[in-house]
Amino acid sequence: MIVSINQPAYLPWLGYFDRVAKSDLHIVLDHVQFEKNGFTNRNKVRAANCWSWLSVPVLTKGLFGELAIDRIEIDLTSNWASKHFKTLRANYSRSAYFSKYSDYFKDLYEYKWKYLAPMLQESTHYLLQELGIQTQQLRSSELSPRLKKADLILELCIKVGATTYLSGPFGRDYLNVGAFEQARIEIKYHDYIHPSYNQCFDGFEPFMSIVDLCFNHGDKSFEILSS
């Protein structure tokens, strides 16, 4: 069984979905510490002047060191959701498939989310369905892991009966290959080659959120991201 593990992300990039698609089971690493300036609560979308961030504001003041992703709260004093939908509409309303997805995102942003993790789970689940990816998913918080860092990855793989761990490319820097060999779990690395595709502005910007691909290419999105 091929297992991949990744922290949840807000409207993830193409490589995230390709790794999930190439797995039999994907574990959402939601019990670990939230890290600022990552992709857990933000991502990039195309704009006329290159790209822009969409960032979900979260409550972090005085909480670092005890800020697990599955317990992090959204800052409800900010009008972030309305701004995000307006940004998507302004940048993508002329794209070929924005209307296919716009009602869903309108509803997503109108819902009053208190916690970040359920919103990420809902939006990612929707995008997986739209892409036709049916990989089984578990949350690490459901598995009661005890270890950390590279040991945590191996612990989770053993818990679910993995025979192969599909790691991101940076796993080469920290995974204990010998420990995986001892556990009889093969490590493979997901070195994603980003495809080019037509975007709604001149030029091509890679590493955008998956919504950039979906709004521009609709039902062909999975074929493109996995090419």
KEKE-3310 file (N, C-alpha, C; in steps of 0.2 Angstrom, whole numbers, plus 5000, padded with zeros to 4 digits):
npx = (5004:5003:5007:5005:5009:5005:5004:4989:4983:4978:4968:4977:4992:4996:5005:5002:4990:4993:5002:4993:4984:4993:4993:4988:4983:4981:4987:4982:4991:4987:4989:5000:5012:5006:5014:5020:5020:5019:5010:4998:4988:4987:4988:4993:4986:4983:4985:4983:4995:5005:5005:4995:4993:4981:4976:4971:4967:4973:4972:4985:4993:5003:5002:5011:5019:5010:5000:4992:4988:4975:4967:4968:4961:4951:4953:4940:4937:4941:4937:4940:4935:4925:4933:4942:4933:4929:4942:4945:4934:4936:4948:4946:4934:4932:4938:4937:4930:4925:4912:4907:4912:4909:4898:4899:4911:4906:4897:4905:4913:4904:4899:4901:4916:4924:4935:4951:4955:4943:4938:4948:4948:4935:4935:4946:4942:4931:4938:4946:4936:4931:4941:4942:4948:4950:4957:4959:4957:4965:4966:4979:4977:4968:4974:4982:4996:5013:5026:5039:5043:5054:5053:5040:5034:5037:5031:5018:5016:5019:5008:4997:5000:5008:5017:5024:5031:5027:5036:5038:5050:5059:5060:5071:5081:5078:5072:5074:5082:5087:5079:5067:5070:5072:5059:5054:5048:5047:5054:5049:5051:5042:5044:5039:5035:5031:5017:5014:5001:4987:4983:4973:4979:4992:5007:5015:5013:5020:5016:5004:4988:4977:4965:4967:4971:4959:4949:4952:4953:4944:4935:4946:4957:4963:4969:4979:4986:4992:5000)
npy = (4994:5011:5025:5042:5057:5073:5090:5099:5111:5127:5128:5120:5118:5111:5100:5094:5088:5079:5070:5065:5058:5048:5039:5026:5028:5043:5053:5066:5078:5084:5086:5092:5106:5122:5132:5148:5158:5147:5136:5132:5140:5149:5153:5155:5165:5168:5185:5200:5207:5197:5188:5185:5184:5174:5174:5166:5173:5170:5165:5168:5174:5174:5160:5151:5136:5129:5126:5117:5112:5107:5113:5126:5143:5153:5171:5180:5193:5198:5202:5192:5182:5187:5195:5186:5179:5190:5193:5181:5181:5194:5191:5179:5179:5180:5168:5152:5142:5147:5150:5137:5133:5143:5145:5136:5141:5153:5149:5142:5153:5161:5154:5153:5150:5144:5137:5133:5120:5112:5120:5119:5105:5103:5111:5105:5092:5094:5099:5088:5079:5085:5084:5071:5062:5048:5044:5036:5044:5049:5057:5063:5066:5057:5045:5045:5047:5047:5051:5062:5072:5065:5052:5052:5051:5038:5031:5033:5027:5014:5012:5012:5001:5003:4999:5006:5022:5037:5050:5068:5079:5084:5075:5068:5075:5073:5060:5044:5033:5020:5016:5015:5005:4994:4993:4987:4996:5004:5018:5031:5045:5060:5069:5081:5087:5102:5106:5116:5127:5136:5151:5164:5177:5185:5176:5164:5158:5147:5135:5140:5140:5126:5130:5139:5132:5124:5134:5138:5127:5117:5102:5095:5097:5087:5079:5087:5091:5079:5076)
npz = (5000:4995:5004:5007:5015:5022:5027:5030:5018:5012:4998:4989:4979:4963:4964:4976:4975:4965:4971:4981:4972:4967:4978:4988:5001:5009:5022:5032:5040:5053:5067:5070:5074:5069:5057:5054:5039:5030:5019:5025:5028:5018:5000:4983:4969:4952:4945:4937:4937:4939:4952:4967:4985:4994:5010:5025:5040:5056:5073:5083:5092:5106:5107:5101:5101:5107:5097:5088:5072:5070:5079:5078:5077:5067:5063:5067:5067:5055:5038:5029:5021:5012:5005:4999:4990:4982:4976:4969:4960:4954:4947:4940:4933:4920:4915:4908:4915:4927:4931:4933:4946:4954:4962:4972:4979:4983:4993:5002:5007:5013:5024:5041:5047:5061:5065:5057:5052:5049:5038:5028:5026:5021:5009:5002:5001:4992:4980:4977:4974:4962:4954:4952:4961:4971:4982:4998:5014:5029:5045:5054:5068:5071:5073:5084:5086:5093:5092:5084:5070:5058:5064:5067:5055:5050:5061:5058:5045:5049:5057:5048:5040:5029:5014:5005:5006:5000:4998:4999:4990:4999:5009:5007:5015:5028:5032:5040:5032:5034:5045:5039:5030:5039:5044:5033:5023:5009:5002:4991:4981:4977:4964:4958:4942:4935:4925:4911:4906:4899:4906:4913:4911:4902:4899:4909:4926:4937:4951:4957:4966:4965:4961:4951:4939:4938:4936:4924:4916:4919:4917:4912:4920:4929:4920:4915:4926:4930:4920)
capx = (5000:5007:5005:5008:5008:5006:5000:4984:4985:4973:4968:4983:4995:4995:5008:4998:4984:4996:5004:4987:4982:4997:4994:4982:4980:4984:4986:4982:4995:4984:4990:5007:5012:5006:5020:5019:5023:5019:5004:4992:4982:4987:4991:4994:4982:4985:4983:4986:5002:5009:5001:4994:4992:4975:4978:4966:4970:4972:4974:4992:4996:5004:5000:5015:5021:5004:4996:4991:4984:4968:4964:4969:4955:4951:4952:4933:4936:4943:4932:4944:4931:4922:4939:4945:4929:4930:4948:4944:4929:4939:4954:4944:4927:4932:4940:4932:4926:4924:4905:4906:4914:4908:4892:4902:4915:4902:4894:4911:4915:4898:4899:4905:4920:4927:4942:4954:4955:4937:4937:4953:4945:4929:4937:4951:4938:4927:4943:4948:4930:4930:4947:4940:4953:4946:4961:4956:4961:4964:4969:4984:4974:4963:4979:4985:5004:5017:5033:5039:5048:5055:5050:5032:5032:5038:5026:5011:5017:5018:5001:4992:5002:5011:5022:5028:5030:5028:5038:5040:5057:5063:5061:5078:5085:5077:5070:5079:5081:5088:5073:5061:5072:5071:5052:5052:5044:5051:5053:5049:5051:5038:5048:5033:5036:5025:5015:5012:4994:4984:4980:4968:4983:4998:5013:5013:5016:5019:5015:4998:4983:4974:4959:4969:4970:4952:4945:4954:4952:4938:4936:4953:4962:4967:4973:4984:4991:4995:5004)
capy = (5000:5017:5030:5049:5061:5080:5095:5102:5117:5131:5128:5118:5118:5105:5094:5091:5083:5073:5065:5061:5054:5042:5035:5022:5031:5049:5055:5073:5079:5089:5087:5095:5113:5127:5136:5154:5159:5141:5136:5129:5145:5154:5151:5160:5164:5173:5191:5204:5209:5191:5183:5188:5179:5173:5172:5166:5176:5165:5168:5165:5178:5171:5153:5147:5131:5125:5128:5112:5114:5105:5117:5134:5147:5159:5177:5182:5200:5200:5201:5189:5177:5191:5198:5181:5178:5195:5192:5176:5184:5199:5188:5173:5179:5179:5162:5148:5138:5150:5149:5130:5132:5150:5144:5132:5145:5158:5146:5141:5159:5163:5150:5156:5145:5146:5134:5132:5113:5110:5123:5116:5098:5104:5114:5100:5087:5096:5099:5081:5076:5088:5081:5063:5058:5045:5041:5036:5049:5049:5063:5060:5066:5051:5039:5045:5046:5049:5053:5068:5073:5059:5046:5052:5049:5031:5028:5033:5022:5007:5011:5010:4996:5005:4995:5011:5029:5042:5057:5074:5078:5086:5070:5066:5078:5071:5053:5039:5028:5014:5014:5012:4998:4989:4991:4985:5000:5007:5026:5034:5052:5063:5074:5084:5091:5106:5107:5123:5127:5142:5155:5170:5183:5184:5173:5158:5158:5140:5135:5143:5136:5122:5134:5143:5127:5122:5139:5139:5121:5113:5094:5093:5099:5082:5076:5092:5091:5073:5075)
capz = (5000:4995:5008:5007:5021:5021:5031:5026:5015:5009:4991:4988:4973:4959:4966:4982:4972:4961:4976:4984:4967:4966:4984:4990:5007:5011:5029:5033:5046:5056:5074:5072:5076:5064:5056:5050:5032:5026:5015:5028:5028:5012:4994:4977:4963:4947:4945:4931:4939:4941:4957:4974:4991:4998:5017:5030:5046:5061:5080:5085:5097:5113:5107:5098:5105:5108:5091:5083:5066:5071:5085:5076:5076:5062:5066:5065:5066:5048:5033:5025:5017:5007:5001:4995:4985:4978:4973:4964:4955:4950:4943:4936:4931:4913:4914:4904:4920:4934:4933:4935:4953:4958:4968:4978:4983:4986:4999:5006:5010:5017:5030:5047:5050:5067:5065:5051:5049:5045:5032:5024:5025:5016:5002:4999:4999:4986:4975:4976:4970:4956:4950:4951:4965:4976:4987:5005:5018:5036:5049:5059:5074:5073:5074:5091:5086:5099:5090:5081:5064:5054:5068:5067:5048:5050:5065:5055:5040:5052:5060:5043:5036:5022:5011:5002:5008:4994:5001:4995:4988:5004:5013:5006:5019:5035:5033:5042:5027:5038:5049:5035:5028:5044:5045:5027:5020:5003:5001:4985:4981:4972:4961:4953:4936:4935:4918:4909:4904:4898:4911:4911:4910:4898:4902:4914:4933:4940:4958:4959:4969:4960:4958:4944:4934:4938:4933:4917:4911:4921:4918:4909:4925:4932:4915:4914:4932:4930:4914)
cpx = (5004:5003:5009:5005:5009:5002:4995:4986:4978:4973:4974:4985:4994:4998:5005:4993:4987:4999:4999:4985:4986:4998:4987:4979:4984:4982:4987:4986:4993:4985:4996:5006:5011:5012:5018:5023:5023:5012:4998:4987:4983:4990:4990:4989:4985:4982:4986:4993:5006:5004:5000:4992:4984:4977:4972:4969:4968:4974:4980:4995:4997:5003:5005:5019:5016:4998:4995:4986:4976:4964:4965:4963:4956:4950:4945:4932:4938:4938:4936:4940:4928:4928:4942:4940:4929:4936:4947:4939:4932:4945:4952:4938:4927:4935:4935:4927:4924:4917:4903:4907:4912:4903:4895:4907:4912:4899:4900:4913:4910:4897:4904:4910:4924:4934:4944:4953:4949:4936:4942:4950:4939:4931:4942:4947:4934:4932:4945:4942:4930:4936:4946:4945:4950:4950:4958:4960:4960:4967:4973:4981:4970:4968:4983:4993:5007:5024:5033:5044:5048:5052:5043:5030:5032:5032:5019:5011:5015:5011:4996:4994:5005:5016:5027:5026:5032:5029:5038:5047:5061:5064:5068:5083:5084:5075:5076:5078:5082:5083:5068:5063:5071:5064:5049:5047:5048:5049:5054:5048:5047:5041:5043:5036:5030:5023:5014:5005:4992:4981:4976:4972:4989:5003:5010:5017:5014:5017:5009:4993:4980:4968:4961:4969:4963:4948:4946:4953:4947:4939:4942:4958:4966:4971:4980:4989:4995:4999:5011)
cpy = (5006:5022:5037:5053:5069:5084:5097:5109:5120:5131:5126:5118:5111:5099:5091:5086:5077:5068:5061:5056:5047:5038:5031:5025:5038:5051:5063:5074:5085:5091:5091:5103:5117:5131:5142:5154:5152:5142:5133:5134:5150:5150:5156:5159:5169:5180:5195:5206:5203:5187:5187:5182:5179:5170:5172:5168:5171:5168:5164:5168:5175:5163:5148:5142:5126:5126:5123:5114:5112:5109:5125:5137:5152:5165:5180:5189:5203:5199:5197:5185:5181:5194:5192:5179:5183:5195:5187:5178:5189:5196:5183:5174:5178:5172:5157:5144:5141:5149:5142:5129:5138:5149:5141:5137:5151:5155:5144:5147:5162:5160:5153:5151:5148:5143:5133:5125:5111:5113:5120:5109:5099:5106:5109:5094:5088:5096:5092:5078:5079:5086:5074:5059:5055:5041:5041:5041:5048:5055:5060:5061:5060:5045:5039:5044:5049:5052:5059:5068:5067:5052:5046:5049:5041:5028:5028:5028:5015:5006:5009:5005:4997:5000:5000:5018:5033:5049:5062:5074:5080:5081:5067:5069:5076:5064:5049:5033:5021:5011:5011:5006:4993:4988:4989:4989:5004:5014:5027:5041:5055:5069:5077:5088:5095:5107:5114:5122:5135:5145:5161:5176:5180:5181:5167:5158:5151:5141:5139:5138:5132:5125:5137:5138:5125:5128:5140:5133:5116:5105:5091:5094:5093:5079:5081:5091:5084:5071:5075)
cpz = (5000:4999:5007:5013:5020:5025:5027:5023:5012:5002:4988:4981:4969:4961:4972:4979:4968:4966:4979:4979:4966:4973:4985:4996:5008:5018:5029:5040:5049:5063:5075:5072:5069:5063:5052:5043:5028:5021:5018:5028:5023:5006:4988:4972:4958:4947:4939:4931:4941:4946:4963:4979:4992:5005:5021:5036:5052:5068:5082:5091:5104:5113:5104:5103:5107:5103:5086:5078:5067:5076:5083:5074:5071:5065:5063:5064:5059:5043:5027:5019:5011:5002:4997:4989:4980:4973:4967:4959:4951:4945:4938:4933:4923:4910:4911:4909:4926:4936:4935:4943:4957:4964:4974:4982:4986:4993:5004:5010:5014:5023:5035:5050:5056:5067:5058:5048:5046:5038:5026:5022:5020:5009:4998:4996:4992:4980:4973:4972:4963:4951:4949:4955:4970:4981:4994:5009:5025:5039:5054:5066:5076:5074:5081:5091:5092:5098:5086:5075:5060:5058:5067:5060:5048:5055:5062:5049:5043:5054:5055:5039:5029:5020:5007:5004:5002:4997:4996:4994:4994:5010:5013:5012:5027:5037:5035:5037:5030:5042:5045:5032:5033:5045:5038:5023:5015:5003:4994:4985:4975:4970:4956:4948:4934:4927:4917:4906:4903:4904:4909:4910:4906:4902:4907:4920:4936:4948:4961:4963:4963:4957:4951:4938:4933:4934:4926:4912:4914:4921:4915:4914:4928:4926:4914:4920:4933:4924:4914)
residu = (MET:ILE:VAL:SER:ILE:ASN:GLN:PRO:ALA:TYR:LEU:PRO:TRP:LEU:GLY:TYR:PHE:ASP:ARG:VAL:ALA:LYS:SER:ASP:LEU:HIS:ILE:VAL:LEU:ASP:HIS:VAL:GLN:PHE:GLU:LYS:ASN:GLY:PHE:THR:ASN:ARG:ASN:LYS:VAL:ARG:ALA:ALA:ASN:CYS:TRP:SER:TRP:LEU:SER:VAL:PRO:VAL:LEU:THR:LYS:GLY:LEU:PHE:GLY:GLU:LEU:ALA:ILE:ASP:ARG:ILE:GLU:ILE:ASP:LEU:THR:SER:ASN:TRP:ALA:SER:LYS:HIS:PHE:LYS:THR:LEU:ARG:ALA:ASN:TYR:SER:ARG:SER:ALA:TYR:PHE:SER:LYS:TYR:SER:ASP:TYR:PHE:LYS:ASP:LEU:TYR:GLU:TYR:LYS:TRP:LYS:TYR:LEU:ALA:PRO:MET:LEU:GLN:GLU:SER:THR:HIS:TYR:LEU:LEU:GLN:GLU:LEU:GLY:ILE:GLN:THR:GLN:GLN:LEU:ARG:SER:SER:GLU:LEU:SER:PRO:ARG:LEU:LYS:LYS:ALA:ASP:LEU:ILE:LEU:GLU:LEU:CYS:ILE:LYS:VAL:GLY:ALA:THR:THR:TYR:LEU:SER:GLY:PRO:PHE:GLY:ARG:ASP:TYR:LEU:ASN:VAL:GLY:ALA:PHE:GLU:GLN:ALA:ARG:ILE:GLU:ILE:LYS:TYR:HIS:ASP:TYR:ILE:HIS:PRO:SER:TYR:ASN:GLN:CYS:PHE:ASP:GLY:PHE:GLU:PRO:PHE:MET:SER:ILE:VAL:ASP:LEU:CYS:PHE:ASN:HIS:GLY:ASP:LYS:SER:PHE:GLU:ILE:LEU:SER:SER)
# end
